[in-house]
């Protein structure tokens, strides 16, 4: 395979990987998939009640009389946004955050055929070349003269679940 042809196919493959990374890091429904984890233990594990009481006090709010109902509202109706592990905002209360860490993409032989405009022979040659290309972090499995590729991308992105002062004012 000529280098120009390989580079063309590699760029198409990299574009598909980057599209999935963008989806995992920025699309709302990707963030929504973490929301249930707050109630399923993250709130208790990270001392949500105590942290929220300190935040309320630091922002000159009184502790609500019906604490359990208040925290249910916080957990159920907090906002969320894409963020990263280095971003901080002391004005908002962080209900929870979930590190994405590593994004895995799976491309079966049929996916690769649809994604990359080439013959089966070219595709086999492409796979043999791409698995040694340092632009990619891949695991390649061969079975019956076809391939499955797992692509891995590390990221410092996370989904941040939070409330702001306006949220608290709406509940009090």
VMD Tcl script that builds the backbone (N, CA, C; Angstrom):
set m [mol new atoms 516]
animate dup $m
set s [atomselect $m all]
$s set {name element resname resid chain x y z} {
  {N N UNK 1 A 0.861 -1.176 0.000}
  {CA C UNK 1 A 0.000 0.000 0.000}
  {C C UNK 1 A 0.900 1.230 0.000}
  {N N UNK 2 A 0.602 2.135 -0.878}
  {CA C UNK 2 A 1.380 3.368 -0.951}
  {C C UNK 2 A 1.104 4.215 0.278}
  {N N UNK 3 A 2.098 4.990 0.660}
  {CA C UNK 3 A 2.008 5.816 1.858}
  {C C UNK 3 A 0.831 6.788 1.800}
  {N N UNK 4 A 0.587 7.393 0.624}
  {CA C UNK 4 A -0.520 8.348 0.488}
  {C C UNK 4 A -1.860 7.665 0.760}
  {N N UNK 5 A -2.010 6.459 0.254}
  {CA C UNK 5 A -3.241 5.707 0.450}
  {C C UNK 5 A -3.413 5.353 1.924}
  {N N UNK 6 A -2.327 4.890 2.544}
  {CA C UNK 6 A -2.381 4.558 3.964}
  {C C UNK 6 A -2.771 5.792 4.778}
  {N N UNK 7 A -2.154 6.928 4.500}
  {CA C UNK 7 A -2.444 8.151 5.251}
  {C C UNK 7 A -3.901 8.567 5.086}
  {N N UNK 8 A -4.445 8.423 3.892}
  {CA C UNK 8 A -5.850 8.744 3.656}
  {C C UNK 8 A -6.746 7.869 4.531}
  {N N UNK 9 A -6.500 6.561 4.523}
  {CA C UNK 9 A -7.310 5.643 5.333}
  {C C UNK 9 A -7.096 5.883 6.827}
  {N N UNK 10 A -5.862 6.162 7.227}
  {CA C UNK 10 A -5.563 6.424 8.639}
  {C C UNK 10 A -6.295 7.674 9.125}
  {N N UNK 11 A -6.351 8.700 8.288}
  {CA C UNK 11 A -7.060 9.925 8.674}
  {C C UNK 11 A -8.563 9.668 8.816}
  {N N UNK 12 A -9.134 8.870 7.942}
  {CA C UNK 12 A -10.561 8.519 8.059}
  {C C UNK 12 A -10.809 7.732 9.350}
  {N N UNK 13 A -9.917 6.810 9.671}
  {CA C UNK 13 A -10.044 6.015 10.885}
  {C C UNK 13 A -9.888 6.900 12.120}
  {N N UNK 14 A -8.898 7.779 12.097}
  {CA C UNK 14 A -8.681 8.701 13.214}
  {C C UNK 14 A -9.878 9.631 13.396}
  {N N UNK 15 A -10.479 10.060 12.306}
  {CA C UNK 15 A -11.664 10.912 12.383}
  {C C UNK 15 A -12.816 10.184 13.077}
  {N N UNK 16 A -13.004 8.905 12.774}
  {CA C UNK 16 A -14.064 8.124 13.439}
  {C C UNK 16 A -13.796 8.007 14.931}
  {N N UNK 17 A -12.552 7.759 15.292}
  {CA C UNK 17 A -12.183 7.658 16.715}
  {C C UNK 17 A -12.437 8.998 17.401}
  {N N UNK 18 A -12.006 10.098 16.769}
  {CA C UNK 18 A -12.186 11.431 17.363}
  {C C UNK 18 A -13.658 11.799 17.505}
  {N N UNK 19 A -14.487 11.354 16.573}
  {CA C UNK 19 A -15.925 11.614 16.689}
  {C C UNK 19 A -16.503 10.942 17.927}
  {N N UNK 20 A -16.066 9.727 18.217}
  {CA C UNK 20 A -16.557 9.052 19.415}
  {C C UNK 20 A -16.023 9.720 20.679}
  {N N UNK 21 A -14.778 10.167 20.650}
  {CA C UNK 21 A -14.219 10.871 21.809}
  {C C UNK 21 A -15.035 12.140 22.069}
  {N N UNK 22 A -15.331 12.890 21.019}
  {CA C UNK 22 A -16.147 14.099 21.178}
  {C C UNK 22 A -17.510 13.760 21.767}
  {N N UNK 23 A -18.118 12.706 21.284}
  {CA C UNK 23 A -19.416 12.296 21.812}
  {C C UNK 23 A -19.318 11.978 23.308}
  {N N UNK 24 A -18.352 11.188 23.705}
  {CA C UNK 24 A -18.213 10.795 25.108}
  {C C UNK 24 A -17.899 11.978 26.015}
  {N N UNK 25 A -17.173 12.955 25.488}
  {CA C UNK 25 A -16.754 14.094 26.305}
  {C C UNK 25 A -17.750 15.246 26.331}
  {N N UNK 26 A -18.616 15.361 25.312}
  {CA C UNK 26 A -19.386 16.597 25.195}
  {C C UNK 26 A -20.892 16.448 24.998}
  {N N UNK 27 A -21.385 15.308 24.573}
  {CA C UNK 27 A -22.811 15.197 24.259}
  {C C UNK 27 A -23.630 14.892 25.502}
  {N N UNK 28 A -24.747 15.581 25.621}
  {CA C UNK 28 A -25.589 15.526 26.805}
  {C C UNK 28 A -25.991 14.103 27.179}
  {N N UNK 29 A -26.380 13.298 26.215}
  {CA C UNK 29 A -26.833 11.952 26.571}
  {C C UNK 29 A -25.693 11.094 27.102}
  {N N UNK 30 A -24.469 11.416 26.743}
  {CA C UNK 30 A -23.338 10.720 27.341}
  {C C UNK 30 A -23.217 11.082 28.822}
  {N N UNK 31 A -23.382 12.365 29.134}
  {CA C UNK 31 A -23.351 12.804 30.530}
  {C C UNK 31 A -24.483 12.224 31.351}
  {N N UNK 32 A -25.664 12.125 30.729}
  {CA C UNK 32 A -26.825 11.566 31.427}
  {C C UNK 32 A -26.579 10.139 31.897}
  {N N UNK 33 A -25.734 9.429 31.185}
  {CA C UNK 33 A -25.509 8.027 31.535}
  {C C UNK 33 A -24.796 7.866 32.876}
  {N N UNK 34 A -24.261 8.947 33.422}
  {CA C UNK 34 A -23.605 8.890 34.727}
  {C C UNK 34 A -24.534 9.297 35.876}
  {N N UNK 35 A -25.671 9.909 35.570}
  {CA C UNK 35 A -26.527 10.519 36.594}
  {C C UNK 35 A -26.987 9.531 37.665}
  {N N UNK 36 A -27.287 8.320 37.302}
  {CA C UNK 36 A -27.792 7.346 38.271}
  {C C UNK 36 A -26.746 6.985 39.326}
  {N N UNK 37 A -25.476 7.190 39.018}
  {CA C UNK 37 A -24.412 6.802 39.950}
  {C C UNK 37 A -24.400 7.658 41.212}
  {N N UNK 38 A -24.923 8.874 41.122}
  {CA C UNK 38 A -24.948 9.748 42.300}
  {C C UNK 38 A -25.762 9.091 43.409}
  {N N UNK 39 A -26.962 8.671 43.069}
  {CA C UNK 39 A -27.850 8.058 44.065}
  {C C UNK 39 A -27.410 6.642 44.429}
  {N N UNK 40 A -26.701 5.982 43.536}
  {CA C UNK 40 A -26.309 4.590 43.765}
  {C C UNK 40 A -25.032 4.461 44.590}
  {N N UNK 41 A -24.712 5.479 45.355}
  {CA C UNK 41 A -23.611 5.337 46.287}
  {C C UNK 41 A -22.589 6.454 46.269}
  {N N UNK 42 A -22.493 7.178 45.167}
  {CA C UNK 42 A -21.474 8.220 45.089}
  {C C UNK 42 A -21.714 9.329 46.110}
  {N N UNK 43 A -22.977 9.680 46.320}
  {CA C UNK 43 A -23.319 10.742 47.286}
  {C C UNK 43 A -22.829 10.374 48.686}
  {N N UNK 44 A -23.130 9.151 49.108}
  {CA C UNK 44 A -22.713 8.716 50.442}
  {C C UNK 44 A -21.192 8.530 50.506}
  {N N UNK 45 A -20.627 7.917 49.493}
  {CA C UNK 45 A -19.187 7.608 49.504}
  {C C UNK 45 A -18.340 8.877 49.607}
  {N N UNK 46 A -18.789 9.947 48.968}
  {CA C UNK 46 A -18.031 11.200 48.984}
  {C C UNK 46 A -18.610 12.233 49.950}
  {N N UNK 47 A -19.295 11.756 50.986}
  {CA C UNK 47 A -19.783 12.611 52.078}
  {C C UNK 47 A -20.606 13.794 51.570}
  {N N UNK 48 A -21.556 13.507 50.698}
  {CA C UNK 48 A -22.368 14.559 50.092}
  {C C UNK 48 A -23.085 15.431 51.098}
  {N N UNK 49 A -23.677 14.815 52.108}
  {CA C UNK 49 A -24.410 15.608 53.106}
  {C C UNK 49 A -23.502 16.621 53.792}
  {N N UNK 50 A -22.356 16.177 54.263}
  {CA C UNK 50 A -21.441 17.073 54.984}
  {C C UNK 50 A -20.879 18.150 54.060}
  {N N UNK 51 A -20.516 17.760 52.845}
  {CA C UNK 51 A -19.968 18.739 51.902}
  {C C UNK 51 A -21.002 19.804 51.558}
  {N N UNK 52 A -22.265 19.375 51.371}
  {CA C UNK 52 A -23.319 20.325 51.039}
  {C C UNK 52 A -23.586 21.277 52.200}
  {N N UNK 53 A -23.592 20.777 53.420}
  {CA C UNK 53 A -23.804 21.652 54.584}
  {C C UNK 53 A -22.705 22.711 54.683}
  {N N UNK 54 A -21.465 22.329 54.448}
  {CA C UNK 54 A -20.349 23.285 54.482}
  {C C UNK 54 A -20.514 24.321 53.375}
  {N N UNK 55 A -20.881 23.869 52.180}
  {CA C UNK 55 A -21.059 24.799 51.060}
  {C C UNK 55 A -22.193 25.782 51.352}
  {N N UNK 56 A -23.309 25.279 51.884}
  {CA C UNK 56 A -24.432 26.163 52.222}
  {C C UNK 56 A -23.991 27.210 53.247}
  {N N UNK 57 A -23.270 26.774 54.265}
  {CA C UNK 57 A -22.802 27.693 55.303}
  {C C UNK 57 A -21.845 28.729 54.710}
  {N N UNK 58 A -20.921 28.282 53.868}
  {CA C UNK 58 A -19.953 29.205 53.262}
  {C C UNK 58 A -20.613 30.218 52.330}
  {N N UNK 59 A -21.783 29.881 51.813}
  {CA C UNK 59 A -22.499 30.802 50.938}
  {C C UNK 59 A -23.694 31.451 51.641}
  {N N UNK 60 A -23.671 31.383 52.964}
  {CA C UNK 60 A -24.631 32.083 53.827}
  {C C UNK 60 A -26.079 31.650 53.612}
  {N N UNK 61 A -26.264 30.352 53.384}
  {CA C UNK 61 A -27.603 29.767 53.348}
  {C C UNK 61 A -27.824 29.016 54.653}
  {N N UNK 62 A -29.073 29.016 55.108}
  {CA C UNK 62 A -29.379 28.224 56.297}
  {C C UNK 62 A -29.603 26.773 55.872}
  {N N UNK 63 A -29.409 25.877 56.824}
  {CA C UNK 63 A -29.624 24.454 56.548}
  {C C UNK 63 A -31.129 24.210 56.529}
  {N N UNK 64 A -31.661 23.668 55.448}
  {CA C UNK 64 A -33.113 23.435 55.358}
  {C C UNK 64 A -33.603 22.497 56.456}
  {N N UNK 65 A -34.815 22.752 56.934}
  {CA C UNK 65 A -35.392 21.921 57.994}
  {C C UNK 65 A -35.627 20.492 57.528}
  {N N UNK 66 A -36.149 20.324 56.327}
  {CA C UNK 66 A -36.391 18.985 55.809}
  {C C UNK 66 A -35.193 18.582 54.941}
  {N N UNK 67 A -34.112 18.206 55.622}
  {CA C UNK 67 A -32.827 17.935 54.966}
  {C C UNK 67 A -32.928 16.816 53.927}
  {N N UNK 68 A -33.607 15.730 54.261}
  {CA C UNK 68 A -33.692 14.602 53.330}
  {C C UNK 68 A -34.396 14.997 52.035}
  {N N UNK 69 A -35.465 15.748 52.143}
  {CA C UNK 69 A -36.179 16.213 50.957}
  {C C UNK 69 A -35.305 17.155 50.133}
  {N N UNK 70 A -34.579 18.026 50.824}
  {CA C UNK 70 A -33.687 18.965 50.143}
  {C C UNK 70 A -32.597 18.221 49.375}
  {N N UNK 71 A -31.960 17.259 50.020}
  {CA C UNK 71 A -30.885 16.530 49.330}
  {C C UNK 71 A -31.438 15.677 48.177}
  {N N UNK 72 A -32.655 15.164 48.329}
  {CA C UNK 72 A -33.275 14.453 47.207}
  {C C UNK 72 A -33.418 15.383 46.002}
  {N N UNK 73 A -33.849 16.609 46.240}
  {CA C UNK 73 A -33.981 17.585 45.151}
  {C C UNK 73 A -32.622 17.882 44.517}
  {N N UNK 74 A -31.612 18.039 45.346}
  {CA C UNK 74 A -30.261 18.310 44.835}
  {C C UNK 74 A -29.795 17.160 43.944}
  {N N UNK 75 A -29.935 15.944 44.423}
  {CA C UNK 75 A -29.474 14.773 43.676}
  {C C UNK 75 A -30.283 14.577 42.397}
  {N N UNK 76 A -31.595 14.766 42.482}
  {CA C UNK 76 A -32.456 14.496 41.328}
  {C C UNK 76 A -32.452 15.600 40.278}
  {N N UNK 77 A -32.179 16.830 40.674}
  {CA C UNK 77 A -32.336 17.942 39.743}
  {C C UNK 77 A -31.070 18.754 39.526}
  {N N UNK 78 A -29.946 18.261 39.966}
  {CA C UNK 78 A -28.704 19.010 39.729}
  {C C UNK 78 A -28.434 19.101 38.225}
  {N N UNK 79 A -27.683 20.111 37.861}
  {CA C UNK 79 A -27.285 20.303 36.461}
  {C C UNK 79 A -26.007 19.509 36.223}
  {N N UNK 80 A -25.671 19.342 34.976}
  {CA C UNK 80 A -24.393 18.704 34.662}
  {C C UNK 80 A -23.829 19.295 33.387}
  {N N UNK 81 A -22.514 19.195 33.277}
  {CA C UNK 81 A -21.831 19.752 32.114}
  {C C UNK 81 A -20.513 19.014 31.902}
  {N N UNK 82 A -20.021 19.057 30.663}
  {CA C UNK 82 A -18.695 18.492 30.431}
  {C C UNK 82 A -17.650 19.378 31.097}
  {N N UNK 83 A -16.629 18.756 31.616}
  {CA C UNK 83 A -15.584 19.486 32.317}
  {C C UNK 83 A -14.276 18.720 32.148}
  {N N UNK 84 A -13.306 19.052 32.976}
  {CA C UNK 84 A -12.071 18.281 33.015}
  {C C UNK 84 A -11.548 18.268 34.443}
  {N N UNK 85 A -10.584 17.429 34.695}
  {CA C UNK 85 A -10.136 17.225 36.071}
  {C C UNK 85 A -9.419 18.435 36.655}
  {N N UNK 86 A -9.058 19.404 35.836}
  {CA C UNK 86 A -8.324 20.567 36.312}
  {C C UNK 86 A -9.211 21.786 36.553}
  {N N UNK 87 A -10.454 21.732 36.127}
  {CA C UNK 87 A -11.358 22.872 36.221}
  {C C UNK 87 A -12.005 22.915 37.596}
  {N N UNK 88 A -12.017 24.079 38.202}
  {CA C UNK 88 A -12.692 24.260 39.488}
  {C C UNK 88 A -13.598 25.478 39.412}
  {N N UNK 89 A -14.607 25.480 40.260}
  {CA C UNK 89 A -15.511 26.606 40.358}
  {C C UNK 89 A -16.049 26.606 41.779}
  {N N UNK 90 A -15.549 27.499 42.592}
  {CA C UNK 90 A -15.926 27.511 44.004}
  {C C UNK 90 A -17.321 28.065 44.249}
  {N N UNK 91 A -17.915 28.731 43.260}
  {CA C UNK 91 A -19.259 29.262 43.446}
  {C C UNK 91 A -20.317 28.173 43.391}
  {N N UNK 92 A -20.059 27.122 42.636}
  {CA C UNK 92 A -21.019 26.025 42.501}
  {C C UNK 92 A -20.680 24.909 43.486}
  {N N UNK 93 A -21.711 24.174 43.888}
  {CA C UNK 93 A -21.488 22.994 44.709}
  {C C UNK 93 A -21.410 21.790 43.785}
  {N N UNK 94 A -20.309 21.065 43.853}
  {CA C UNK 94 A -20.128 19.873 43.035}
  {C C UNK 94 A -20.826 18.707 43.724}
  {N N UNK 95 A -21.932 18.294 43.141}
  {CA C UNK 95 A -22.684 17.159 43.664}
  {C C UNK 95 A -21.858 15.892 43.451}
  {N N UNK 96 A -21.302 15.780 42.251}
  {CA C UNK 96 A -20.468 14.626 41.915}
  {C C UNK 96 A -19.749 14.912 40.612}
  {N N UNK 97 A -18.694 14.188 40.365}
  {CA C UNK 97 A -18.035 14.255 39.061}
  {C C UNK 97 A -17.543 12.863 38.711}
  {N N UNK 98 A -17.542 12.586 37.428}
  {CA C UNK 98 A -17.167 11.262 36.957}
  {C C UNK 98 A -16.134 11.391 35.856}
  {N N UNK 99 A -14.961 10.896 36.135}
  {CA C UNK 99 A -13.870 10.904 35.174}
  {C C UNK 99 A -14.167 9.916 34.056}
  {N N UNK 100 A -14.033 10.362 32.832}
  {CA C UNK 100 A -14.194 9.457 31.697}
  {C C UNK 100 A -12.965 8.562 31.590}
  {N N UNK 101 A -11.798 9.141 31.688}
  {CA C UNK 101 A -10.549 8.388 31.766}
  {C C UNK 101 A -10.093 7.788 30.460}
  {N N UNK 102 A -10.710 6.716 30.046}
  {CA C UNK 102 A -10.315 6.054 28.807}
  {C C UNK 102 A -11.562 5.735 28.002}
  {N N UNK 103 A -11.497 6.063 26.735}
  {CA C UNK 103 A -12.615 5.808 25.836}
  {C C UNK 103 A -12.230 4.653 24.933}
  {N N UNK 104 A -13.078 3.651 24.908}
  {CA C UNK 104 A -12.817 2.482 24.073}
  {C C UNK 104 A -13.806 2.459 22.925}
  {N N UNK 105 A -13.283 2.255 21.739}
  {CA C UNK 105 A -14.083 2.078 20.527}
  {C C UNK 105 A -13.853 0.680 20.007}
  {N N UNK 106 A -14.890 0.024 19.561}
  {CA C UNK 106 A -14.730 -1.288 18.939}
  {C C UNK 106 A -15.161 -1.195 17.487}
  {N N UNK 107 A -14.306 -1.674 16.604}
  {CA C UNK 107 A -14.605 -1.712 15.180}
  {C C UNK 107 A -14.478 -3.151 14.712}
  {N N UNK 108 A -15.608 -3.768 14.393}
  {CA C UNK 108 A -15.564 -5.114 13.835}
  {C C UNK 108 A -15.251 -5.002 12.342}
  {N N UNK 109 A -15.024 -6.122 11.714}
  {CA C UNK 109 A -14.657 -6.137 10.293}
  {C C UNK 109 A -15.690 -5.386 9.440}
  {N N UNK 110 A -16.969 -5.613 9.722}
  {CA C UNK 110 A -18.023 -4.943 8.946}
  {C C UNK 110 A -17.999 -3.432 9.161}
  {N N UNK 111 A -17.713 -2.994 10.383}
  {CA C UNK 111 A -17.590 -1.562 10.652}
  {C C UNK 111 A -16.455 -0.964 9.835}
  {N N UNK 112 A -15.334 -1.662 9.826}
  {CA C UNK 112 A -14.174 -1.174 9.073}
  {C C UNK 112 A -14.473 -1.107 7.578}
  {N N UNK 113 A -15.201 -2.091 7.066}
  {CA C UNK 113 A -15.570 -2.081 5.650}
  {C C UNK 113 A -16.453 -0.883 5.314}
  {N N UNK 114 A -17.384 -0.541 6.206}
  {CA C UNK 114 A -18.262 0.613 5.972}
  {C C UNK 114 A -17.512 1.930 6.133}
  {N N UNK 115 A -16.600 1.962 7.067}
  {CA C UNK 115 A -15.887 3.183 7.407}
  {C C UNK 115 A -14.810 3.547 6.389}
  {N N UNK 116 A -14.100 2.569 5.917}
  {CA C UNK 116 A -12.940 2.829 5.064}
  {C C UNK 116 A -13.217 2.367 3.635}
  {N N UNK 117 A -13.149 3.285 2.676}
  {CA C UNK 117 A -13.432 2.934 1.285}
  {C C UNK 117 A -12.252 2.196 0.648}
  {N N UNK 118 A -12.253 0.880 0.793}
  {CA C UNK 118 A -11.167 0.083 0.225}
  {C C UNK 118 A -11.617 -1.360 0.055}
  {N N UNK 119 A -10.825 -2.120 -0.656}
  {CA C UNK 119 A -11.125 -3.535 -0.865}
  {C C UNK 119 A -10.763 -4.316 0.400}
  {N N UNK 120 A -11.218 -5.553 0.480}
  {CA C UNK 120 A -10.865 -6.399 1.628}
  {C C UNK 120 A -9.360 -6.593 1.732}
  {N N UNK 121 A -8.700 -6.752 0.602}
  {CA C UNK 121 A -7.242 -6.899 0.617}
  {C C UNK 121 A -6.556 -5.660 1.160}
  {N N UNK 122 A -7.004 -4.483 0.702}
  {CA C UNK 122 A -6.437 -3.231 1.214}
  {C C UNK 122 A -6.713 -3.079 2.704}
  {N N UNK 123 A -7.907 -3.494 3.106}
  {CA C UNK 123 A -8.274 -3.380 4.517}
  {C C UNK 123 A -7.364 -4.251 5.382}
  {N N UNK 124 A -7.086 -5.457 4.945}
  {CA C UNK 124 A -6.159 -6.324 5.698}
  {C C UNK 124 A -4.775 -5.680 5.785}
  {N N UNK 125 A -4.324 -5.109 4.680}
  {CA C UNK 125 A -3.015 -4.453 4.673}
  {C C UNK 125 A -3.031 -3.222 5.584}
  {N N UNK 126 A -4.124 -2.465 5.529}
  {CA C UNK 126 A -4.255 -1.292 6.392}
  {C C UNK 126 A -4.161 -1.697 7.860}
  {N N UNK 127 A -4.879 -2.754 8.242}
  {CA C UNK 127 A -4.868 -3.197 9.635}
  {C C UNK 127 A -3.458 -3.615 10.052}
  {N N UNK 128 A -2.740 -4.286 9.178}
  {CA C UNK 128 A -1.385 -4.711 9.535}
  {C C UNK 128 A -0.456 -3.515 9.716}
  {N N UNK 129 A -0.732 -2.423 9.031}
  {CA C UNK 129 A 0.089 -1.213 9.172}
  {C C UNK 129 A -0.353 -0.355 10.365}
  {N N UNK 130 A -1.662 -0.199 10.528}
  {CA C UNK 130 A -2.162 0.728 11.547}
  {C C UNK 130 A -1.858 0.247 12.964}
  {N N UNK 131 A -1.773 -1.050 13.161}
  {CA C UNK 131 A -1.515 -1.537 14.526}
  {C C UNK 131 A -0.116 -1.178 15.013}
  {N N UNK 132 A 0.769 -0.744 14.106}
  {CA C UNK 132 A 2.109 -0.298 14.488}
  {C C UNK 132 A 2.288 1.212 14.382}
  {N N UNK 133 A 1.205 1.923 14.135}
  {CA C UNK 133 A 1.243 3.376 13.988}
  {C C UNK 133 A 1.074 4.008 15.371}
  {N N UNK 134 A 2.044 4.781 15.790}
  {CA C UNK 134 A 2.030 5.361 17.141}
  {C C UNK 134 A 0.966 6.431 17.352}
  {N N UNK 135 A 0.275 6.836 16.312}
  {CA C UNK 135 A -0.832 7.785 16.489}
  {C C UNK 135 A -2.030 7.118 17.144}
  {N N UNK 136 A -2.033 5.805 17.139}
  {CA C UNK 136 A -3.177 5.044 17.628}
  {C C UNK 136 A -2.759 4.161 18.794}
  {N N UNK 137 A -3.694 3.948 19.707}
  {CA C UNK 137 A -3.534 2.950 20.769}
  {C C UNK 137 A -4.580 1.876 20.469}
  {N N UNK 138 A -4.118 0.758 19.926}
  {CA C UNK 138 A -5.033 -0.250 19.412}
  {C C UNK 138 A -4.715 -1.636 19.948}
  {N N UNK 139 A -5.752 -2.434 20.020}
  {CA C UNK 139 A -5.622 -3.874 20.190}
  {C C UNK 139 A -6.336 -4.488 19.000}
  {N N UNK 140 A -5.653 -5.398 18.310}
  {CA C UNK 140 A -6.202 -5.997 17.099}
  {C C UNK 140 A -6.362 -7.496 17.323}
  {N N UNK 141 A -7.550 -7.997 17.015}
  {CA C UNK 141 A -7.845 -9.427 17.103}
  {C C UNK 141 A -8.137 -9.947 15.710}
  {N N UNK 142 A -7.513 -11.058 15.371}
  {CA C UNK 142 A -7.749 -11.677 14.071}
  {C C UNK 142 A -8.551 -12.956 14.265}
  {N N UNK 143 A -9.533 -13.156 13.373}
  {CA C UNK 143 A -10.339 -14.361 13.402}
  {C C UNK 143 A -10.879 -14.623 12.003}
  {N N UNK 144 A -10.608 -15.789 11.473}
  {CA C UNK 144 A -11.113 -16.175 10.148}
  {C C UNK 144 A -10.768 -15.155 9.065}
  {N N UNK 145 A -9.536 -14.667 9.099}
  {CA C UNK 145 A -9.025 -13.728 8.094}
  {C C UNK 145 A -9.749 -12.377 8.108}
  {N N UNK 146 A -10.399 -12.043 9.242}
  {CA C UNK 146 A -10.968 -10.708 9.447}
  {C C UNK 146 A -10.413 -10.181 10.762}
  {N N UNK 147 A -10.673 -8.928 11.029}
  {CA C UNK 147 A -10.094 -8.285 12.209}
  {C C UNK 147 A -11.159 -7.541 12.993}
  {N N UNK 148 A -10.958 -7.490 14.282}
  {CA C UNK 148 A -11.664 -6.567 15.170}
  {C C UNK 148 A -10.601 -5.664 15.756}
  {N N UNK 149 A -10.893 -4.386 15.797}
  {CA C UNK 149 A -9.949 -3.421 16.351}
  {C C UNK 149 A -10.609 -2.718 17.530}
  {N N UNK 150 A -9.889 -2.642 18.618}
  {CA C UNK 150 A -10.296 -1.844 19.771}
  {C C UNK 150 A -9.350 -0.649 19.832}
  {N N UNK 151 A -9.908 0.543 19.789}
  {CA C UNK 151 A -9.123 1.770 19.856}
  {C C UNK 151 A -9.334 2.397 21.230}
  {N N UNK 152 A -8.259 2.870 21.835}
  {CA C UNK 152 A -8.303 3.446 23.181}
  {C C UNK 152 A -7.782 4.877 23.136}
  {N N UNK 153 A -8.508 5.768 23.799}
  {CA C UNK 153 A -8.095 7.157 23.891}
  {C C UNK 153 A -8.165 7.580 25.356}
  {N N UNK 154 A -7.064 8.076 25.885}
  {CA C UNK 154 A -7.045 8.600 27.256}
  {C C UNK 154 A -7.505 10.048 27.242}
  {N N UNK 155 A -8.216 10.430 28.305}
  {CA C UNK 155 A -8.724 11.796 28.378}
  {C C UNK 155 A -8.769 12.259 29.833}
  {N N UNK 156 A -8.619 13.556 30.030}
  {CA C UNK 156 A -8.788 14.127 31.374}
  {C C UNK 156 A -10.184 14.732 31.524}
  {N N UNK 157 A -11.054 14.428 30.586}
  {CA C UNK 157 A -12.429 14.943 30.629}
  {C C UNK 157 A -13.242 14.230 31.700}
  {N N UNK 158 A -14.223 14.946 32.211}
  {CA C UNK 158 A -15.145 14.351 33.182}
  {C C UNK 158 A -16.509 15.004 32.993}
  {N N UNK 159 A -17.502 14.416 33.620}
  {CA C UNK 159 A -18.829 15.005 33.680}
  {C C UNK 159 A -19.028 15.539 35.085}
  {N N UNK 160 A -19.366 16.820 35.180}
  {CA C UNK 160 A -19.505 17.511 36.455}
  {C C UNK 160 A -20.985 17.747 36.738}
  {N N UNK 161 A -21.456 17.223 37.866}
  {CA C UNK 161 A -22.834 17.420 38.324}
  {C C UNK 161 A -22.789 18.447 39.446}
  {N N UNK 162 A -23.613 19.491 39.367}
  {CA C UNK 162 A -23.474 20.612 40.294}
  {C C UNK 162 A -24.812 21.318 40.514}
  {N N UNK 163 A -24.830 22.138 41.547}
  {CA C UNK 163 A -25.915 23.097 41.748}
  {C C UNK 163 A -25.273 24.461 41.948}
  {N N UNK 164 A -26.040 25.500 41.683}
  {CA C UNK 164 A -25.559 26.857 41.903}
  {C C UNK 164 A -26.446 27.550 42.942}
  {N N UNK 165 A -26.099 28.768 43.252}
  {CA C UNK 165 A -26.856 29.513 44.268}
  {C C UNK 165 A -28.312 29.702 43.871}
  {N N UNK 166 A -28.568 29.931 42.590}
  {CA C UNK 166 A -29.940 30.121 42.120}
  {C C UNK 166 A -30.792 28.874 42.370}
  {N N UNK 167 A -30.169 27.705 42.225}
  {CA C UNK 167 A -30.873 26.447 42.482}
  {C C UNK 167 A -31.342 26.416 43.933}
  {N N UNK 168 A -30.460 26.762 44.861}
  {CA C UNK 168 A -30.798 26.747 46.283}
  {C C UNK 168 A -31.883 27.775 46.580}
  {N N UNK 169 A -31.779 28.953 45.989}
  {CA C UNK 169 A -32.803 29.979 46.205}
  {C C UNK 169 A -34.171 29.511 45.731}
  {N N UNK 170 A -34.195 28.711 44.670}
  {CA C UNK 170 A -35.464 28.180 44.163}
  {C C UNK 170 A -36.078 27.136 45.066}
  {N N UNK 171 A -35.283 26.517 45.925}
  {CA C UNK 171 A -35.791 25.480 46.837}
  {C C UNK 171 A -36.118 26.014 48.225}
  {N N UNK 172 A -35.625 27.198 48.552}
  {CA C UNK 172 A -35.844 27.719 49.909}
  {C C UNK 172 A -36.922 28.776 49.942}
}
mol reanalyze $m
mol bondsrecalc $m
mol representation Tube
mol addrep $m
